[in-house]
Amino acid sequence: MSAPVPPPGRAPGRLSAYAPVPLVGVALLLVALIVLTPVLVTNSHQPGPGILTQAELVVDKTSGNASLHFYVWALGETIRYDQIRLGEASGFNWSGTTPIDWGALNWTVWHNGSDVLSVIVASAANPVALNISVHYISPAGSTWYVGLFAFYVTVTSPPLGESLYSATPTSGVAVTSPLAVSNDTLPVAILLADVGPGGAS
Protein backbone atom coordinates (compact mmCIF):
# COMPACT_ATOMS: atom_id res chain seq x y z
CA MET A 1 0.00 0.00 0.00
CA SER A 2 1.40 3.39 -0.96
CA ALA A 3 1.70 6.41 1.41
CA PRO A 4 -0.96 9.13 1.10
CA VAL A 5 -0.07 12.12 -1.08
CA PRO A 6 -0.22 15.49 0.76
CA PRO A 7 -2.75 18.04 -0.52
CA PRO A 8 -1.46 20.62 -3.06
CA GLY A 9 0.20 23.72 -1.57
CA ARG A 10 1.39 21.97 1.59
CA ALA A 11 4.84 20.69 2.35
CA PRO A 12 5.05 17.03 3.24
CA GLY A 13 5.48 16.39 6.94
CA ARG A 14 3.57 16.36 10.23
CA LEU A 15 3.49 20.19 10.73
CA SER A 16 2.36 21.11 7.23
CA ALA A 17 -1.28 21.14 8.32
CA TYR A 18 -0.51 23.84 10.91
CA ALA A 19 2.10 25.90 9.03
CA PRO A 20 1.47 26.10 5.27
CA VAL A 21 4.56 27.10 3.28
CA PRO A 22 3.15 30.44 2.00
CA LEU A 23 2.20 31.52 5.54
CA VAL A 24 5.63 30.61 6.89
CA GLY A 25 7.31 32.53 4.05
CA VAL A 26 5.28 35.66 4.69
CA ALA A 27 5.94 35.49 8.44
CA LEU A 28 9.69 35.11 7.89
CA LEU A 29 9.69 38.04 5.46
CA LEU A 30 7.89 40.26 7.99
CA VAL A 31 10.33 39.30 10.74
CA ALA A 32 13.26 40.11 8.45
CA LEU A 33 11.76 43.51 7.56
CA ILE A 34 11.16 44.37 11.22
CA VAL A 35 14.69 43.40 12.23
CA LEU A 36 16.58 44.81 9.26
CA THR A 37 14.66 48.01 8.48
CA PRO A 38 16.18 51.07 10.18
CA VAL A 39 13.89 53.28 12.21
CA LEU A 40 12.84 56.06 9.84
CA VAL A 41 10.89 58.12 12.33
CA THR A 42 12.13 58.51 15.89
CA ASN A 43 9.79 58.22 18.84
CA SER A 44 10.73 61.73 19.90
CA HIS A 45 8.23 64.54 19.45
CA GLN A 46 11.13 66.60 18.11
CA PRO A 47 12.68 64.78 15.15
CA GLY A 48 15.73 66.28 13.47
CA PRO A 49 15.16 68.45 10.39
CA GLY A 50 13.87 66.27 7.55
CA ILE A 51 10.82 65.32 5.54
CA LEU A 52 8.43 65.51 8.51
CA THR A 53 9.54 69.02 9.47
CA GLN A 54 9.39 70.36 5.89
CA ALA A 55 7.21 73.49 5.90
CA GLU A 56 4.61 74.08 3.20
CA LEU A 57 2.25 76.83 2.16
CA VAL A 58 -1.27 75.68 1.32
CA VAL A 59 -3.33 78.09 -0.83
CA ASP A 60 -7.10 77.78 -1.00
CA LYS A 61 -10.03 79.70 -2.46
CA THR A 62 -13.60 79.02 -3.50
CA SER A 63 -15.38 80.83 -6.30
CA GLY A 64 -17.98 82.27 -3.92
CA ASN A 65 -15.41 83.66 -1.47
CA ALA A 66 -13.50 86.89 -2.14
CA SER A 67 -10.63 85.91 0.18
CA LEU A 68 -7.61 83.74 -0.40
CA HIS A 69 -6.77 81.45 2.52
CA PHE A 70 -3.16 80.62 3.38
CA TYR A 71 -1.97 77.88 5.73
CA VAL A 72 1.67 77.49 6.79
CA TRP A 73 2.39 74.16 8.49
CA ALA A 74 4.53 71.02 8.29
CA LEU A 75 4.17 67.91 6.19
CA GLY A 76 4.28 66.04 9.52
CA GLU A 77 1.03 67.17 11.09
CA THR A 78 2.29 67.52 14.67
CA ILE A 79 5.51 69.47 14.14
CA ARG A 80 5.89 72.52 16.37
CA TYR A 81 7.93 75.36 14.91
CA ASP A 82 10.08 77.68 16.98
CA GLN A 83 8.90 80.59 14.84
CA ILE A 84 6.59 81.27 11.87
CA ARG A 85 6.54 84.75 10.30
CA LEU A 86 4.23 85.63 7.42
CA GLY A 87 4.34 89.14 5.95
CA GLU A 88 1.66 90.50 3.61
CA ALA A 89 2.07 93.13 0.91
CA SER A 90 -0.78 94.57 -1.13
CA GLY A 91 -1.56 97.60 -3.26
CA PHE A 92 1.10 96.81 -5.87
CA ASN A 93 0.45 96.62 -9.60
CA TRP A 94 0.53 93.06 -10.97
CA SER A 95 -1.78 91.27 -13.37
CA GLY A 96 -0.45 87.74 -12.93
CA THR A 97 1.68 87.64 -16.08
CA THR A 98 4.00 90.63 -15.75
CA PRO A 99 7.31 90.78 -13.83
CA ILE A 100 7.24 91.87 -10.18
CA ASP A 101 9.70 94.22 -8.49
CA TRP A 102 10.08 92.07 -5.36
CA GLY A 103 12.38 94.59 -3.69
CA ALA A 104 9.76 97.34 -3.89
CA LEU A 105 7.05 95.44 -2.00
CA ASN A 106 5.94 96.99 1.28
CA TRP A 107 5.30 94.35 3.97
CA THR A 108 2.65 96.21 5.96
CA VAL A 109 1.03 93.34 7.89
CA TRP A 110 2.89 90.61 9.80
CA HIS A 111 1.52 87.44 11.35
CA ASN A 112 3.96 86.01 13.90
CA GLY A 113 3.78 82.80 15.89
CA SER A 114 6.20 81.27 18.39
CA ASP A 115 6.10 77.60 19.41
CA VAL A 116 3.16 76.96 17.07
CA LEU A 117 2.01 74.21 14.71
CA SER A 118 0.72 76.60 12.04
CA VAL A 119 -0.22 80.12 11.02
CA ILE A 120 -3.46 80.62 9.08
CA VAL A 121 -4.26 83.86 7.25
CA ALA A 122 -7.16 85.02 5.07
CA SER A 123 -6.63 87.96 2.72
CA ALA A 124 -9.08 89.79 0.46
CA ALA A 125 -6.26 91.80 -1.18
CA ASN A 126 -5.83 91.20 -4.92
CA PRO A 127 -2.99 90.90 -5.75
CA VAL A 128 -1.33 89.86 -2.51
CA ALA A 129 2.29 88.92 -1.81
CA LEU A 130 3.60 86.78 1.04
CA ASN A 131 7.01 86.79 2.72
CA ILE A 132 7.31 83.57 4.75
CA SER A 133 10.04 82.38 7.09
CA VAL A 134 9.72 79.34 9.32
CA HIS A 135 12.33 78.24 11.88
CA TYR A 136 12.52 74.70 13.21
CA ILE A 137 14.80 73.70 16.07
CA SER A 138 15.33 70.38 17.86
CA PRO A 139 18.09 68.67 19.84
CA ALA A 140 19.18 67.07 16.54
CA GLY A 141 19.53 70.37 14.64
CA SER A 142 17.70 73.34 13.18
CA THR A 143 16.76 74.78 9.80
CA TRP A 144 14.90 77.64 8.11
CA TYR A 145 12.16 77.29 5.49
CA VAL A 146 11.50 80.40 3.38
CA GLY A 147 9.57 81.66 0.39
CA LEU A 148 8.37 84.82 -1.39
CA PHE A 149 5.09 84.51 -3.29
CA ALA A 150 2.56 86.65 -5.15
CA PHE A 151 -1.03 85.67 -5.97
CA TYR A 152 -3.62 87.27 -8.22
CA VAL A 153 -7.18 86.15 -8.95
CA THR A 154 -8.81 87.12 -12.23
CA VAL A 155 -12.25 86.45 -13.68
CA THR A 156 -12.17 84.34 -16.85
CA SER A 157 -14.82 84.10 -19.54
CA PRO A 158 -16.19 82.16 -21.26
CA PRO A 159 -17.20 80.14 -19.31
CA LEU A 160 -17.46 82.40 -16.32
CA GLY A 161 -14.94 81.40 -13.67
CA GLU A 162 -11.77 82.47 -11.87
CA SER A 163 -8.09 81.78 -12.37
CA LEU A 164 -5.34 81.98 -9.74
CA TYR A 165 -1.98 83.31 -10.91
CA SER A 166 1.13 82.65 -8.81
CA ALA A 167 4.76 83.77 -8.93
CA THR A 168 7.88 83.31 -6.81
CA PRO A 169 11.52 84.42 -7.04
CA THR A 170 12.61 81.87 -4.41
CA SER A 171 15.18 79.41 -5.73
CA GLY A 172 14.07 75.79 -5.49
CA VAL A 173 10.38 76.61 -5.10
CA ALA A 174 7.89 75.81 -7.87
CA VAL A 175 4.42 77.22 -8.44
CA THR A 176 1.83 76.31 -11.05
CA SER A 177 0.23 79.28 -12.80
CA PRO A 178 -2.51 79.82 -13.73
CA LEU A 179 -4.85 77.43 -11.92
CA ALA A 180 -8.61 77.35 -12.32
CA VAL A 181 -10.35 78.12 -9.03
CA SER A 182 -12.22 74.87 -8.49
CA ASN A 183 -12.44 71.91 -6.14
CA ASP A 184 -10.36 69.92 -8.64
CA THR A 185 -7.32 72.23 -8.47
CA LEU A 186 -7.47 73.89 -5.03
CA PRO A 187 -6.25 73.73 -2.35
CA VAL A 188 -2.67 73.56 -3.65
CA ALA A 189 0.40 72.87 -1.50
CA ILE A 190 3.75 74.57 -2.17
CA LEU A 191 6.90 73.37 -0.40
CA LEU A 192 9.02 76.17 1.04
CA ALA A 193 12.77 76.27 0.39
CA ASP A 194 14.95 74.62 3.04
CA VAL A 195 17.89 77.03 3.41
CA GLY A 196 19.58 75.32 6.36
CA PRO A 197 20.43 76.50 9.85
CA GLY A 198 21.97 79.78 8.66
CA GLY A 199 18.72 81.12 7.24
CA ALA A 200 18.23 83.01 4.00
CA SER A 201 21.36 84.63 2.59
VOPA-47253 format. One line per 3 residues: number of its first residue (from 0); their letters; for each residue x, y, z of N, C-alpha, C. Coordinates in Angstrom, 3 decimals. Atoms other than C-alpha are relative to their C-alpha. Example, Ala and Ser with C-alpha at 12.3 -4.5 7.8 and 13.67 -1.06 7.14 Angstrom:
% VOPA-47253
0> AS> 0.890 -1.190 0.000 12.300 -4.500 7.800 0.900 1.200 0.000 | -0.820 -1.190 -0.060 13.670 -1.060 7.140 -0.770 1.090 0.730
***
This chain:
% VOPA-47253
0> MSA> 0.841 -1.163 0.000 0.000 0.000 0.000 0.895 1.238 0.000 | -0.832 -1.194 0.123 1.403 3.388 -0.958 -0.420 1.049 1.030 | 0.254 -1.070 -0.983 1.703 6.407 1.409 -0.920 1.046 -0.609
3> PVP> 0.911 -1.024 0.527 -0.958 9.132 1.096 0.778 1.208 -0.528 | -0.620 -1.183 0.608 -0.070 12.119 -1.083 -0.543 1.248 0.700 | 0.500 -1.209 -0.679 -0.219 15.495 0.764 -0.784 0.897 -0.953
6> PPG> 0.787 -0.896 0.872 -2.748 18.040 -0.523 0.904 1.031 -0.677 | -0.810 -1.008 0.698 -1.456 20.621 -3.056 0.184 1.241 0.866 | -0.287 -1.245 -0.716 0.203 23.719 -1.572 0.538 -0.226 1.389
9> RAP> -0.528 0.265 -1.328 1.392 21.968 1.592 1.263 -0.822 -0.122 | -1.239 0.764 -0.011 4.838 20.693 2.346 -0.249 -1.341 0.679 | 0.185 1.281 -0.664 5.053 17.029 3.236 0.558 0.057 1.413
12> GRL> -0.459 0.037 -1.374 5.475 16.385 6.940 -1.142 0.178 0.969 | 1.053 -0.035 -1.005 3.570 16.358 10.232 -0.516 1.404 0.278 | 0.408 -1.365 -0.353 3.492 20.191 10.727 -0.609 0.774 -1.160
15> SAY> 0.487 -0.744 1.164 2.357 21.109 7.234 -1.461 0.392 0.132 | 1.409 -0.359 -0.176 -1.276 21.140 8.320 -0.142 1.273 0.829 | 0.074 -1.162 -0.876 -0.510 23.843 10.910 0.789 1.198 -0.519
18> APV> -0.860 -1.073 0.501 2.100 25.902 9.033 0.203 -0.146 -1.497 | -0.155 0.080 1.461 1.474 26.100 5.272 1.201 0.822 -0.458 | -1.223 -0.627 0.496 4.563 27.095 3.283 -0.201 1.490 -0.311
21> PLV> 0.144 -1.436 0.283 3.154 30.442 2.001 -0.105 0.847 1.273 | 0.143 -0.744 -1.246 2.201 31.522 5.538 1.337 0.117 0.722 | -1.317 -0.025 -0.625 5.633 30.611 6.893 0.917 0.980 -0.728
24> GVA> -0.829 -0.921 0.785 7.307 32.530 4.054 -0.330 1.447 0.279 | 0.412 -1.370 -0.280 5.282 35.663 4.693 0.428 0.407 1.407 | -0.398 -0.312 -1.377 5.943 35.490 8.436 1.503 0.242 0.098
27> LLL> -1.453 -0.191 -0.023 9.694 35.113 7.886 0.391 1.321 -0.668 | -0.277 -1.266 0.676 9.691 38.043 5.461 -0.318 1.187 0.908 | 0.356 -1.081 -0.918 7.886 40.263 7.987 1.006 0.120 1.140
30> VAL> -0.997 -0.044 -1.070 10.326 39.298 10.742 1.294 0.619 -0.509 | -1.223 -0.560 0.568 13.257 40.108 8.454 -0.126 1.514 -0.203 | 0.201 -1.441 0.203 11.762 43.513 7.561 0.031 0.756 1.328
33> IVL> 0.029 -0.657 -1.300 11.163 44.370 11.217 1.408 0.111 0.577 | -1.343 0.024 -0.581 14.692 43.398 12.234 0.980 0.845 -0.807 | -1.020 -0.627 0.837 16.581 44.811 9.260 -0.308 1.430 -0.410
36> TPV> 0.354 -1.352 0.436 14.659 48.006 8.479 0.398 1.009 1.064 | -0.352 -1.017 -1.001 16.179 51.073 10.183 -1.235 0.796 0.395 | 1.102 -0.822 -0.472 13.892 53.282 12.210 0.040 1.317 -0.764
39> LVT> 0.032 -1.204 0.827 12.845 56.056 9.836 -0.519 1.207 0.765 | 0.555 -1.087 -0.785 10.892 58.118 12.328 0.275 -0.297 1.466 | -0.316 0.227 -1.403 12.129 58.507 15.886 -1.267 0.132 0.837
42> NSH> 1.138 -0.099 -0.908 9.786 58.221 18.839 -0.084 1.372 0.650 | -0.012 -1.326 -0.593 10.726 61.733 19.901 -1.043 0.888 -0.664 | 0.922 -0.980 0.566 8.230 64.538 19.454 0.762 1.096 -0.743
45> QPG> -0.827 -0.985 0.684 11.134 66.603 18.105 1.014 -0.716 -0.894 | -0.968 0.631 0.898 12.677 64.781 15.148 0.957 1.045 -0.560 | -0.930 -0.910 0.647 15.725 66.275 13.471 -0.589 0.518 -1.291
48> PGI> 0.511 -0.545 1.251 15.164 68.446 10.392 -0.027 -1.069 -1.084 | 0.162 1.010 1.049 13.872 66.273 7.548 -1.355 0.115 -0.645 | 1.233 -0.032 0.784 10.825 65.318 5.538 -1.209 0.353 0.869
51> LTQ> 1.149 -0.297 -0.854 8.429 65.511 8.507 -0.057 1.466 0.403 | -0.023 -1.400 -0.438 9.543 69.024 9.468 -0.077 0.974 -1.169 | 0.068 -0.854 1.188 9.390 70.359 5.885 -1.246 0.883 0.060
54> AEL> 1.125 -0.943 -0.044 7.210 73.492 5.899 -0.592 0.169 -1.395 | 0.694 -0.231 1.266 4.611 74.077 3.203 -1.019 1.110 0.161 | 1.057 -0.998 0.085 2.253 76.831 2.160 -1.150 -0.630 -0.762
57> VVD> 1.193 0.512 0.673 -1.267 75.684 1.318 -0.873 1.197 -0.357 | 0.804 -1.115 0.506 -3.325 78.089 -0.825 -1.377 -0.542 -0.366 | 1.356 0.457 0.282 -7.099 77.784 -0.996 -0.904 1.183 -0.306
60> KTS> 1.020 -1.003 0.326 -10.030 79.701 -2.461 -1.183 -0.717 -0.610 | 1.195 0.477 0.690 -13.596 79.024 -3.499 -0.542 1.133 -0.847 | 0.505 -1.026 0.922 -15.383 80.833 -6.304 -0.918 0.994 0.700
63> GNA> 0.947 -0.886 -0.670 -17.979 82.268 -3.921 0.622 0.858 1.077 | -0.657 -0.729 -1.084 -15.413 83.662 -1.467 1.018 0.969 -0.585 | -0.916 -1.004 0.533 -13.496 86.888 -2.137 1.406 -0.152 0.554
66> SLH> -1.298 0.092 -0.663 -10.630 85.909 0.178 0.793 -1.219 -0.450 | -0.920 1.127 0.114 -7.607 83.739 -0.401 0.347 -0.442 1.416 | -0.353 0.543 -1.305 -6.769 81.454 2.516 1.369 -0.650 -0.099
69> FYV> -1.373 0.510 -0.009 -3.158 80.622 3.376 0.260 -0.739 1.311 | -0.332 0.834 -1.150 -1.969 77.881 5.725 1.488 -0.329 -0.078 | -1.411 0.359 -0.073 1.668 77.486 6.790 0.132 -1.032 1.110
72> WAL> -0.160 1.085 -0.962 2.389 74.158 8.487 0.967 -1.021 -0.546 | -0.986 1.018 0.382 4.529 71.021 8.289 -0.666 -1.166 -0.707 | 0.490 1.238 0.590 4.166 67.905 6.193 -0.360 -1.003 1.091
75> GET> 0.350 0.788 -1.179 4.276 66.041 9.515 -0.966 0.815 0.824 | 1.091 -0.823 -0.514 1.030 67.175 11.086 0.228 0.536 1.411 | -0.150 -0.415 -1.395 2.293 67.516 14.669 1.372 0.603 0.270
78> IRY> -1.304 -0.641 -0.171 5.509 69.465 14.142 -0.197 1.412 0.536 | 0.080 -1.339 -0.586 5.889 72.515 16.371 1.229 0.799 -0.438 | -1.079 -0.869 0.448 7.931 75.357 14.912 0.370 1.001 1.093
81> DQI> -0.501 -1.015 -0.911 10.078 77.676 16.982 -0.568 1.373 -0.368 | 0.495 -1.304 0.456 8.898 80.595 14.835 -0.588 -0.137 -1.400 | 0.581 -0.156 1.341 6.589 81.269 11.872 -0.303 1.481 -0.182
84> RLG> 0.284 -1.405 0.326 6.539 84.749 10.295 -0.557 0.057 -1.418 | 0.618 -0.155 1.307 4.233 85.628 7.422 -0.336 1.470 -0.192 | 0.256 -1.400 0.310 4.335 89.145 5.953 -0.886 0.115 -1.222
87> EAS> 0.898 -0.253 1.132 1.660 90.505 3.613 0.324 1.348 -0.638 | -0.118 -1.254 0.746 2.069 93.129 0.908 -1.165 0.073 -0.971 | 1.114 -0.189 0.938 -0.782 94.567 -1.130 0.120 1.396 -0.599
90> GFN> 0.000 -1.324 0.610 -1.564 97.603 -3.258 1.059 0.181 -1.065 | -0.982 -0.119 1.078 1.101 96.810 -5.869 -0.666 -0.396 -1.313 | 0.583 0.226 1.321 0.449 96.616 -9.601 0.556 -1.286 -0.593
93> WSG> -0.397 1.273 0.608 0.525 93.063 -10.966 -1.238 -0.692 -0.533 | 1.155 0.632 0.634 -1.784 91.265 -13.366 0.142 -1.509 -0.116 | -0.162 1.449 0.048 -0.446 87.739 -12.929 0.975 -0.480 -1.050
96> TTP> -0.889 0.437 1.084 1.684 87.637 -16.083 1.196 0.921 -0.205 | -1.096 -0.955 0.165 3.996 90.628 -15.753 1.057 -0.212 1.080 | -1.029 0.131 -1.048 7.311 90.779 -13.830 -0.361 0.819 1.240
99> IDW> 0.230 -0.693 -1.270 7.235 91.868 -10.177 1.332 0.550 0.508 | -1.164 -0.566 -0.677 9.703 94.218 -8.494 -0.083 -0.415 1.472 | 0.124 0.564 -1.344 10.077 92.075 -5.364 0.615 0.906 1.058
102> GAL> -0.651 -0.881 -0.967 12.382 94.590 -3.689 -0.820 1.223 0.362 | 0.806 -1.192 -0.258 9.764 97.342 -3.886 -1.259 -0.302 0.810 | 1.214 0.336 -0.743 7.048 95.439 -2.001 0.093 0.501 1.433
105> NWT> 0.066 -0.554 -1.343 5.944 96.994 1.283 -0.765 -0.984 0.887 | 0.597 1.011 -0.876 5.298 94.354 3.970 -0.666 0.710 1.174 | 0.705 -0.842 -0.969 2.652 96.210 5.957 -0.641 -0.786 1.133
108> VWH> 0.672 0.816 -1.016 1.028 93.340 7.893 0.841 -1.239 0.259 | -0.772 1.198 -0.369 2.886 90.615 9.805 -0.814 -0.879 0.933 | 0.619 1.005 -0.865 1.516 87.439 11.345 1.146 -0.823 0.575
111> NGS> -1.119 0.672 -0.664 3.955 86.009 13.902 -0.516 -1.025 0.989 | 0.324 1.020 -0.985 3.778 82.801 15.889 1.264 -0.612 0.547 | -1.131 0.665 -0.640 6.197 81.272 18.391 -0.493 -1.287 0.637
114> DVL> 0.373 1.309 -0.528 6.100 77.601 19.407 -1.409 -0.387 -0.454 | 1.322 0.279 0.571 3.156 76.960 17.068 0.090 -1.097 -1.064 | 0.092 1.010 1.051 2.010 74.213 14.712 -0.258 0.629 -1.360
117> SVI> 0.357 -0.601 1.283 0.715 76.598 12.039 -0.353 1.465 0.182 | 0.550 -1.351 0.081 -0.217 80.118 11.017 -0.983 -0.008 -1.162 | 1.060 -0.003 1.010 -3.461 80.618 9.085 -0.445 1.436 -0.215
120> VAS> 0.311 -1.396 0.344 -4.262 83.859 7.249 -1.002 0.011 -1.145 | 0.922 -0.260 1.112 -7.160 85.019 5.065 0.232 1.424 -0.472 | -0.244 -1.328 0.551 -6.629 87.964 2.721 -0.935 0.255 -1.176
123> AAN> 0.857 -0.410 1.107 -9.080 89.790 0.465 0.751 0.884 -0.987 | -0.792 -0.838 0.910 -6.263 91.802 -1.180 0.230 -0.746 -1.315 | -0.205 0.598 1.318 -5.834 91.204 -4.916 0.701 1.011 -0.906
126> PVA> -0.852 1.126 -0.356 -2.993 90.905 -5.749 0.491 0.102 1.446 | -0.594 0.043 -1.325 -1.327 89.864 -2.512 1.320 -0.741 -0.098 | -1.307 0.666 -0.039 2.291 88.925 -1.807 0.259 -0.466 1.426
129> LNI> -0.329 0.576 -1.303 3.599 86.778 1.042 1.505 -0.143 0.139 | -1.400 0.169 -0.355 7.008 86.795 2.717 0.017 -0.936 1.205 | 0.133 1.032 -1.038 7.307 83.571 4.750 1.369 -0.475 0.457
132> SVH> -1.187 0.641 -0.563 10.040 82.382 7.088 -0.442 -0.846 1.188 | 0.373 0.968 -1.026 9.720 79.337 9.319 1.287 -0.574 0.579 | -1.202 0.541 -0.647 12.328 78.238 11.883 -0.373 -1.237 0.798
135> YIS> 0.197 1.231 -0.758 12.519 74.696 13.210 1.278 -0.309 0.764 | -1.160 0.333 -0.814 14.798 73.696 16.066 -0.324 -1.233 0.842 | 0.136 1.204 -0.817 15.330 70.376 17.861 1.369 -0.354 0.543
138> PAG> -1.318 0.415 -0.491 18.093 68.668 19.838 0.907 -0.542 -1.111 | -0.786 0.566 1.096 19.180 67.069 16.537 0.410 1.033 -1.047 | -0.383 -1.018 0.980 19.532 70.373 14.641 -1.119 0.988 -0.259
141> STW> 0.989 -1.023 0.325 17.697 73.341 13.179 0.104 0.353 -1.475 | -0.010 -0.446 1.390 16.765 74.780 9.800 -1.048 1.091 -0.187 | 0.953 -1.035 0.410 14.901 77.637 8.105 -0.675 -0.426 -1.295
144> YVG> 0.763 0.188 1.232 12.161 77.287 5.489 -0.522 1.376 -0.411 | 0.350 -1.353 0.428 11.499 80.396 3.381 -0.682 -0.020 -1.363 | 0.592 -0.162 1.318 9.569 81.658 0.389 -0.638 1.362 -0.163
147> LFA> 0.718 -1.211 0.408 8.366 84.818 -1.389 -0.992 -0.407 -1.073 | 1.045 0.394 0.945 5.086 84.509 -3.292 -0.889 1.192 -0.315 | 1.041 -0.964 0.362 2.561 86.648 -5.152 -1.160 -0.773 -0.613
150> FYV> 1.205 0.661 0.500 -1.029 85.666 -5.972 -0.970 1.053 -0.521 | 0.972 -0.909 0.619 -3.621 87.275 -8.215 -1.141 -0.841 -0.553 | 1.184 0.708 0.482 -7.184 86.150 -8.952 -0.672 0.863 -1.053
153> TVT> 0.676 -0.720 1.075 -8.809 87.123 -12.229 -1.222 -0.778 -0.461 | 1.207 0.630 0.526 -12.247 86.447 -13.682 0.253 -0.389 -1.445 | -0.185 0.492 1.369 -12.171 84.343 -16.850 -1.354 -0.206 -0.648
156> SPP> 1.233 0.252 0.753 -14.821 84.104 -19.544 0.350 -0.211 -1.466 | 0.960 0.954 -0.552 -16.193 82.158 -21.260 0.685 -1.303 0.361 | 1.184 -0.227 -0.845 -17.195 80.135 -19.312 0.408 0.819 1.211
159> LGE> -0.281 -0.867 -1.129 -17.464 82.396 -16.319 0.657 -0.800 1.118 | -0.726 0.675 -1.073 -14.940 81.401 -13.670 1.122 0.892 0.488 | -1.143 -0.742 -0.533 -11.770 82.469 -11.871 1.266 -0.805 -0.220
162> SLY> -1.319 0.617 0.102 -8.087 81.780 -12.368 0.907 0.605 1.045 | -0.965 -0.436 -0.997 -5.344 81.976 -9.736 1.381 0.002 -0.631 | -1.364 -0.143 0.499 -1.975 83.311 -10.908 0.952 0.040 1.186
165> SAT> -0.993 0.063 -1.071 1.132 82.654 -8.805 1.373 0.298 -0.567 | -1.390 -0.256 0.394 4.757 83.775 -8.927 0.877 -0.079 1.237 | -0.970 0.019 -1.089 7.876 83.310 -6.807 1.399 0.229 -0.560
168> PTS> -1.404 -0.120 0.393 11.520 84.418 -7.037 0.902 -0.938 0.805 | -0.782 0.830 -0.914 12.614 81.866 -4.408 0.574 -1.206 -0.727 | -0.683 1.113 0.656 15.178 79.409 -5.732 -0.419 -1.327 0.627
171> GVA> 0.385 1.321 -0.467 14.075 75.785 -5.489 -1.461 -0.156 0.321 | 1.435 0.062 -0.261 10.379 76.610 -5.103 -0.739 0.091 -1.325 | 0.758 0.027 1.248 7.893 75.808 -7.868 -1.463 0.320 0.269
174> VTS> 1.432 -0.283 -0.050 4.418 77.223 -8.437 -0.593 -0.285 -1.375 | 0.727 0.246 1.243 1.834 76.313 -11.051 -0.915 1.184 -0.258 | 0.790 -1.189 0.302 0.230 79.278 -12.799 -0.346 0.029 -1.486
177> PLA> 1.137 -0.205 -0.894 -2.510 79.824 -13.726 -0.674 -1.323 0.357 | 0.832 1.128 -0.413 -4.849 77.432 -11.915 -1.449 0.452 0.004 | 1.423 -0.301 -0.102 -8.605 77.347 -12.316 -0.412 -0.102 1.461
180> VSN> 0.502 0.045 -1.374 -10.353 78.121 -9.034 -1.150 -0.994 0.029 | 1.013 1.055 -0.063 -12.218 74.869 -8.486 0.411 -1.022 1.035 | -0.296 1.057 -0.963 -12.435 71.911 -6.136 0.981 -1.018 -0.567
183> DTL> -0.932 0.944 0.617 -10.359 69.920 -8.640 1.449 0.481 0.076 | -1.369 -0.536 0.026 -7.321 72.230 -8.471 0.447 0.600 1.326 | -0.338 -0.615 -1.287 -7.473 73.889 -5.033 -0.624 -0.807 1.128
186> PVA> -1.219 -0.698 -0.397 -6.249 73.731 -2.350 1.245 -0.577 -0.670 | -1.276 0.424 0.563 -2.669 73.556 -3.648 1.086 0.214 1.052 | -1.087 -0.075 -0.982 0.397 72.865 -1.504 1.300 0.351 -0.706
189> ILL> -1.285 -0.440 0.544 3.751 74.570 -2.165 1.060 -0.191 1.084 | -1.071 0.213 -0.967 6.895 73.366 -0.396 0.898 1.227 0.057 | -0.917 -1.119 -0.174 9.017 76.172 1.042 1.435 -0.479 -0.184
192> ADV> -1.415 0.348 0.206 12.771 76.267 0.392 0.678 -0.229 1.344 | -0.800 0.304 -1.201 14.950 74.621 3.042 1.374 0.626 -0.204 | -1.261 -0.723 0.186 17.886 77.034 3.411 1.010 -0.286 1.099
195> GPG> -0.971 0.422 -1.001 19.579 75.318 6.359 -0.030 0.820 1.254 | 0.015 -0.671 -1.305 20.431 76.503 9.850 0.405 1.470 -0.044 | -0.435 -1.392 0.081 21.971 79.781 8.657 -1.068 0.960 -0.448
198> GAS> 1.048 -0.868 0.488 18.725 81.122 7.240 0.259 0.479 -1.410 | -0.116 -0.527 1.355 18.230 83.015 3.999 1.218 0.897 -0.110 | -1.194 -0.837 0.185 21.363 84.635 2.589 -0.348 1.287 -0.708
***
